[in-house]
Amino acid sequence: MTFALALALALTPACAASTAATPPAILVVGDSLSAEYGLPRDTGWVKLLADRIAHKAPQYSVVNASISGDTTSGGRTRLAELLQRYRPAVVIIELGANDGLRGLSIEAMRANLQAMIDACRHMGARVLLVGIRVPPNYGAVYGERFYAVYGALAQRNHVALAPFLFEGFADRLESFQPDRIHPLPQAQALMLENVWPHLQPLLLDPRAQVKQ
């Protein structure tokens, strides 16, 4: 046996063990609501999620691929590379707020989110869709049509849904930064609690699906 072959054989088990030990990822694809916009570093809800995962489900890691200002179109464009890079077990999609704030097409938003769900499914990743509402000054009709997209997509695709990221504090101005859009640090734990009950089943049972 040559030295090179012997060395390769000796290293193979260690490399395999290293690969096997890499925790499967929970990939968060979001906008400024998940990217700690206007917050001190490591105080956002995704960091709180990572801390909880480290304690309650250490077999997973958390990757925050959120970008402030991102739309569903931007998320759709960059998702393929993220899926290839991280091979996530679960993808949390928190997008749409900027589509709504800019008054973009609801049908385009729906198509973008559907394409993201399809891409995740194609890679074998489980999906958690996070719902958001636009401020009431955008009009009741637009607001309800916008919000209805999340529930309809979750039902159609049998994916998990966290109905509303701001549930329980959306009307509390003291929970938001001066722009009245981005929550303050003290609201981040509430955001996590709005996501966690819908994420946890996907972590405990890889076969978990939305029951219809």
C-alpha positions as CSV (number, residue, x, y, z in Angstrom):
1,M,0.0,0.0,0.0
2,T,1.4,3.4,-0.9
3,F,1.7,6.2,1.6
4,A,-0.8,8.3,-0.2
5,L,-3.4,5.6,-0.2
6,A,-2.8,4.8,3.5
7,L,-3.2,8.5,4.3
8,A,-6.4,8.7,2.4
9,L,-7.8,5.7,4.1
10,A,-6.8,7.0,7.5
11,L,-8.5,10.4,6.9
12,T,-11.7,9.1,5.4
13,P,-13.5,8.2,8.6
14,A,-12.6,11.5,10.2
15,C,-14.0,13.5,7.2
16,A,-17.1,11.4,7.1
17,A,-17.7,12.0,10.8
18,S,-17.2,15.7,10.4
19,T,-19.7,15.9,7.6
20,A,-22.2,13.8,9.6
21,A,-21.8,16.0,12.6
22,T,-22.8,19.2,10.7
23,P,-26.3,20.1,12.1
24,P,-29.0,20.4,9.5
25,A,-30.0,24.0,9.0
26,I,-33.1,26.0,9.8
27,L,-32.9,28.7,7.1
28,V,-34.6,32.0,7.6
29,V,-35.3,33.9,4.4
30,G,-36.8,37.2,5.4
31,D,-36.6,41.0,5.3
32,S,-35.8,43.7,7.8
33,L,-38.2,42.2,10.3
34,S,-35.8,39.3,10.6
35,A,-32.6,41.1,9.8
36,E,-32.4,43.1,13.1
37,Y,-33.0,46.5,11.3
38,G,-32.5,49.3,13.8
39,L,-31.7,46.9,16.6
40,P,-28.6,46.2,18.6
41,R,-26.7,43.2,17.2
42,D,-27.9,39.8,18.4
43,T,-31.2,41.0,19.8
44,G,-33.6,40.0,16.9
45,W,-36.1,37.2,17.0
46,V,-34.0,35.0,14.8
47,K,-31.0,35.2,17.2
48,L,-33.5,34.4,20.0
49,L,-34.6,31.4,17.9
50,A,-31.0,30.3,17.5
51,D,-30.5,30.4,21.3
52,R,-33.6,28.4,21.9
53,I,-32.6,25.8,19.2
54,A,-29.2,25.4,20.8
55,H,-31.0,24.5,24.1
56,K,-34.0,22.6,22.9
57,A,-33.0,21.1,19.5
58,P,-29.2,21.2,19.2
59,Q,-29.4,18.7,16.3
60,Y,-30.3,21.8,14.2
61,S,-28.4,25.0,13.4
62,V,-30.0,28.4,12.4
63,V,-28.9,30.4,9.4
64,N,-30.3,33.9,9.0
65,A,-30.3,34.9,5.3
66,S,-32.6,37.9,5.8
67,I,-31.9,41.2,4.0
68,S,-33.5,44.5,4.9
69,G,-35.7,45.8,2.1
70,D,-36.1,42.4,0.5
71,T,-39.3,41.6,-1.4
72,T,-40.8,38.2,-2.4
73,S,-39.2,38.8,-5.8
74,G,-35.7,39.2,-4.2
75,G,-36.2,36.2,-2.0
76,R,-37.3,34.1,-5.0
77,T,-34.2,35.2,-6.9
78,R,-31.7,34.3,-4.2
79,L,-33.3,31.2,-2.8
80,A,-31.8,28.7,-5.2
81,E,-28.3,29.6,-4.2
82,L,-29.2,29.5,-0.5
83,L,-30.8,26.1,-0.8
84,Q,-27.7,24.7,-2.6
85,R,-25.3,26.2,0.0
86,Y,-27.1,25.2,3.2
87,R,-29.2,22.2,2.2
88,P,-31.7,23.2,4.9
89,A,-34.0,20.8,6.7
90,V,-36.5,23.6,7.3
91,V,-37.0,27.0,5.6
92,I,-38.8,29.8,7.3
93,I,-40.1,32.3,4.7
94,E,-40.8,35.7,6.2
95,L,-41.4,37.9,3.2
96,G,-44.1,40.1,1.7
97,A,-44.0,43.1,4.0
98,N,-42.1,45.2,1.5
99,D,-44.4,44.1,-1.3
100,G,-47.3,45.4,0.7
101,L,-45.6,48.7,1.8
102,R,-44.8,49.4,-1.9
103,G,-48.3,48.5,-3.1
104,L,-46.9,45.8,-5.4
105,S,-49.0,43.3,-7.2
106,I,-50.6,40.8,-4.9
107,E,-50.7,38.2,-7.6
108,A,-47.0,38.6,-8.2
109,M,-46.4,38.2,-4.5
110,R,-48.4,35.0,-4.5
111,A,-46.5,33.6,-7.5
112,N,-43.2,34.4,-5.9
113,L,-44.1,32.8,-2.6
114,Q,-45.4,29.8,-4.4
115,A,-42.2,29.4,-6.4
116,M,-40.2,29.6,-3.2
117,I,-42.3,26.9,-1.6
118,D,-41.9,24.7,-4.7
119,A,-38.1,25.2,-4.6
120,C,-37.9,24.2,-1.0
121,R,-40.0,21.2,-1.5
122,H,-37.9,20.2,-4.5
123,M,-34.8,20.2,-2.2
124,G,-36.7,18.2,0.5
125,A,-37.0,21.1,2.9
126,R,-40.0,21.6,5.1
127,V,-41.5,25.0,5.0
128,L,-42.9,27.4,7.5
129,L,-44.6,30.5,6.0
130,V,-44.8,33.6,8.3
131,G,-47.8,35.9,7.7
132,I,-47.7,39.7,8.0
133,R,-50.3,42.4,7.6
134,V,-49.9,45.8,6.0
135,P,-50.9,49.0,8.0
136,P,-54.6,49.9,7.9
137,N,-53.9,53.1,5.9
138,Y,-53.4,50.9,2.8
139,G,-57.1,50.2,2.7
140,A,-59.2,47.4,4.0
141,V,-59.7,45.7,0.7
142,Y,-56.0,45.6,-0.2
143,G,-55.0,44.7,3.3
144,E,-57.3,41.7,3.5
145,R,-56.4,40.5,0.0
146,F,-52.8,40.8,0.9
147,Y,-53.1,38.9,4.2
148,A,-55.2,36.2,2.7
149,V,-52.4,35.1,0.4
150,Y,-50.5,33.5,3.3
151,G,-53.4,31.3,4.5
152,A,-54.3,30.3,1.0
153,L,-50.8,29.2,0.1
154,A,-50.4,27.3,3.4
155,Q,-53.6,25.4,2.8
156,R,-53.0,24.8,-0.8
157,N,-49.4,23.5,-0.3
158,H,-50.0,21.8,3.1
159,V,-47.2,23.8,4.7
160,A,-47.0,25.2,8.2
161,L,-48.2,28.8,8.8
162,A,-47.4,31.3,11.6
163,P,-50.4,33.4,10.9
164,F,-49.1,36.8,12.0
165,L,-45.6,37.8,13.1
166,F,-47.0,40.8,15.2
167,E,-49.8,38.9,16.8
168,G,-50.6,40.3,20.3
169,F,-48.7,43.6,19.9
170,A,-49.4,45.1,16.5
171,D,-51.5,47.9,18.0
172,R,-49.0,48.8,20.7
173,L,-47.0,51.8,19.5
174,E,-44.6,51.5,22.4
175,S,-43.4,48.1,20.9
176,F,-42.2,49.8,17.7
177,Q,-39.4,52.0,16.5
178,P,-40.3,55.6,15.5
179,D,-41.1,54.4,12.0
180,R,-44.0,52.3,13.5
181,I,-43.0,49.4,11.3
182,H,-40.0,47.7,12.9
183,P,-40.4,46.3,16.4
184,L,-38.2,47.2,19.3
185,P,-35.9,44.8,21.1
186,Q,-38.5,44.1,23.8
187,A,-41.0,42.9,21.1
188,Q,-38.6,40.3,19.6
189,A,-39.4,37.6,22.1
190,L,-43.1,38.1,21.3
191,M,-42.3,37.5,17.6
192,L,-40.4,34.3,18.5
193,E,-43.4,33.1,20.4
194,N,-45.6,33.7,17.4
195,V,-43.3,31.5,15.3
196,W,-42.2,28.8,17.7
197,P,-45.5,26.8,18.1
198,H,-45.7,26.4,14.3
199,L,-42.0,25.6,13.9
200,Q,-41.6,23.1,16.7
201,P,-43.7,20.3,15.2
202,L,-41.4,20.4,12.1
203,L,-38.4,19.9,14.3
204,L,-39.8,17.1,16.4
205,D,-41.3,15.1,13.4
206,P,-39.7,15.5,10.0
207,R,-42.9,14.1,8.5
208,A,-45.1,16.7,10.1
209,Q,-47.5,18.3,7.6
210,V,-50.5,20.6,8.0
211,K,-53.5,18.5,8.6
212,Q,-56.5,19.4,6.5
